[in-house]
Amino acid sequence: MAAVSVICRIARNEWREWGRDGRLSVLLACVVVLLLAGSVGGIAGVRETARLRAELTATDREQFLAIRATNEHEATHVGRYLFVPVRPLSFLDRGLLDGFGRFMHAESHRQRGLQHPVSASWTTFARFGNLTPDALLRQLVPLLILLLMAGSLAGERETGTDRQLFAAGVSRRQLLLGKAAAGAVVVAGVLAVIAIGGLTAIGLVPGTETADELMRLGGLIAIYAVYYTWWLSVALVVSSRARRAGVALAVGVAIWIATAQVLPRIAAEIASEQHAQPTWSELDADIRRDGRAAARTIRNGAIVRSVREPLLEKLLAEHRVARVEDLPFYFEGVVMEAEEEMDTRAIRDHWGRVWERYAAQESAMRVAAGWAPTVLVGQIAGGLAGTDLQHTRHFFDAAEQYRLTLVQALNRAMAANMRITGSIYAERQRGGAYVGDEWFTYQLDPHTLERIPDFAYESLHVVAAIAARRSQIAGFAVWLAVAVIGAAWASRRGDVV
Amino acid sequence: MSSVIGPLCRLQWRVLDKRRLAVWSSVFLATAAFGIYQEGKVASAEWSAQPAVAPPAARVAPRTDVRPSDLEWDWPAGEPSAATLEVSPLRATSRGQTGRLPAAYPSAALAPTMSNTWMLSPMAGVSESAAPAVFSEVVGRIDVTFVLVWLLPLVVIGLGYDLLSREAEDGTLALLLSQPVTGGHVLLAQCLVRLPWVLAMAVLVYLAAAMMHATDLAIRDATRLAAGCGLIAAYVLVWLSACALINTGRRSSAMNGLLLGALWFGLVALTPATVDLAVRAAAAHPDDAVADLRLRALREEHRVTRREGDTHDRINEVHLERFLEEHPEYMPLPQVPLVYHRSYDREINVLRTTLGEYARGFYLNRQLSALMGELDEKHRRRERLLDRLRFLSPATLLSDALDRIAGTNEGRYRAFHRQVREYVSQKAERVLPLVFSNQPVPANIRSMRFIFAEPSLASALGTACLGLVLPAVAMAVLAGRRGRAI
């Protein structure tokens, strides 16, 4: 009990010391103002994005249902806009949200991925960092901890007050724990801001799954608590080993620059280069090459689709008719359906590789950064906020599945609704091959569009998100253990304090 | 003065903490080496991806014998090449806005007689060409400009946060001041000992980045490089003067370090981030989804003018009639013989079909132009704001200036976009009367090609230089005065 009281007294003294030279008030004011501004701005931004997306989704639906002067296949090219869901906790961690696009345009035989990323609107000054809460939490708060703590033990040593403390019966461990407790109060304040901000966002953003998001918020608070404990330990180790407060500060800032700033950037560059993605144009060309184009040849100047003839034979046999116009549906609609399947196979094959490369980049980034805590925390926090690679891919896969559903529903509707006469079939014979382009002038039935279901996306559950981040969590636990053991070791060394 | 400073400098050099110098220099040079290597590779790839500039005669074979009414007429008047923004030879020194803004438009977008305005949208082009390097985009990249603007001040602070305070803490300041020297002299000597080293490192890194990957530097590039070196020197002076000024406050080294750290954070991290945020908020980039949906609505609106049973040709014909009513100067259209067309499987009036296609595109373009004019205005406002707000911090000033020197600043991309659109409209003005009168397009018009006029840098670099030198001089003078009083 007495030991606890000594620790508390040391912590109080430390606070008094910070207050005396104005360090605490200036630094804390800076961090709190920035965090509050970032959080308020972030929450307002998330709400505005949610509002805009709801509005745009409604506009998209309205525009889609208003399609008139065209046929079902052209309607698939008008397509639907599918928006990346707005997560309330994305204000706390933007993750990869700004790097990937904000929506997907679902249309037939084309997949351009998520389009128009927020990062495209960044100015050149964004390269020096931004004021989002995640940047503040992962970079600024550790700097605050270092600036406050790095000189604490070294300062006592420099001024000789440590000897007075030891003479008064304070042990080295109590001194260290007292300093740590003073830092822990600052950390607790930051975590409280995260909690209040998170709860506000969950309450304010419409359409939020509250239980899931609360669990995510709890996870975020826990991971940041552990992250700051790591930085506290580092600051104390540095402070206990340095001869002067100034040197401790310089070393601490150097560690911060390396770990929180330079290393993640270098790692990201190396990872992007090691597993380079094709350009969008290359990807588009590959998909075109391996999709329906693979089954097309040019004969006498006309496109011959090799998928048609075997399909026609099969359908004629199935329906026991001799001519294409005698089939109980419009044959070209069925051909389009078959070709869409071919395109979809190519799309999923190539996009699958794109996502695998992203996953490899993420993993290479961890390795290149030497499993640096900032990188690990970034990946874990992104997972919890629902803005990481895994969530993005989950949305992409669901949206891609909807794209196929939409397109095939329209192709099937065309096959079922459209009828042409045998004479038109005869007229459209050119160059020895039937072209099958009469649907250009056909107009769809507006009710067909109303029967197409809207895109309903069910997000990844928090348990799955955490499970996918287990290696990062394990890696981070190792870092924490190393730092805490280092601090304990430093406190035992007689020549240190 | 020199009789005092000379021996003081020699003394300071002897007592300078060489280990600290070595550590900070190593951190700076190692990071810079990575930046030079990495960005150099990216820039080299961009240079090699640039289309080689062939002489006009080789690029386009002028066909003056073909008229719009002939089937062989290569509609739409054969633009010889795509418009590409040349990658500057100094590109490796700064990433800037590369990859974020369109640097090329396909030849189809430059044709003056198609419904292709959407291809010239400020948003088009990027999604077609940019490789999705999401991680480095989100985390941030390391290029030489980042190293110079962001890391260099930390090196200066690391070497100079305790110029006088260390002397005071060690008790050597009193000893020095017992000689016929003032605190100002000591400060000056301390700065003079550090300045050449830091300056040499910074300039060396900048020149290495520029020279290592560039193949052909012109005199203009050498001038720009010299300007860049000058600006970097001024930037170093700003930070060294700040160190000197803070050191005249008789605080502890730790407190000096803290204050300089806060100054660095405010000017190098906080101000650029705030400017970025302010620019994006005040001149919001149009939400692309909104623009896309509006574009789709316009296209659909255009499409529904089709009446039931109308064919594609009929729609074109309706548009052509409307166009000719609005432009009676093109009337009457020349009489041309009908020609058999395989796609139509009948004889058609090729000129009328061609003009109908143009007229349809004309009305769609007219609708789209309003939307794009709106986007352009937003971009202009953004540029103006960026141009003003860069003066808020030496970091934003230097970063912007180095981007301009490297040819990767936002203004250059926007100028490119505007010039391409201007070119297309000028070309249309010359081509359309010929097309409507069924004249062959002469070789000189057919071989017209887009040439980008580089915006002048002199004024922007001049103001940046002033913006850096003035605070550096002011702080140095103030530090000198306060130093003398110690």
Interface residues (C-beta under 8 A of the other chain):
Chain A: D21 R23 V26 L27 C30 L34 G41 L52 L56 T59 D60 Q63 A66 I67 R68 A69 T70 V78 Y81 F83 R94 G95 L96 D98 G99 F100 R102 F103 H105 R112 G113 Q115 H116 P117 S119 A120 S121 W122 T123 T124 F125 A126 R127 F128 G129 N130 L131 A135 L143 L147 G151 G155 R244 A245 G246 L249 A250 V253 A254 I257 A258 Q261 V262 P264 R265 I266 A267 A268 E269 A271 S272 E273 A276 Q277 P278 T279 W280 S281 G301 V354 Y358 Q361 E362 M365 R430 F440 T441 Q443
Chain B: R20 V23 V27 T31 F34 Q38 K41 R95 G96 Q97 R100 L101 M123 V126 S127 E128 S129 A130 A131 P132 A133 V134 F135 S136 E137 V138 V139 G140 R141 I142 T145 F146 V149 W150 L151 L154 G158 Y161 D162 S165 R166 S252 S253 A254 M255 N256 G257 L258 G261 A262 F265 V268 A269 L270 P272 A273 T274 V275 D276 L277 V279 R280 H285 D287 D288 A289 V290 D292 L293 R296 A297 E300 R303 V304 R306 E308 T311 H312 R342 D345 R382 L386 A395 T396 S399 D400 D403 T408 N409 E410
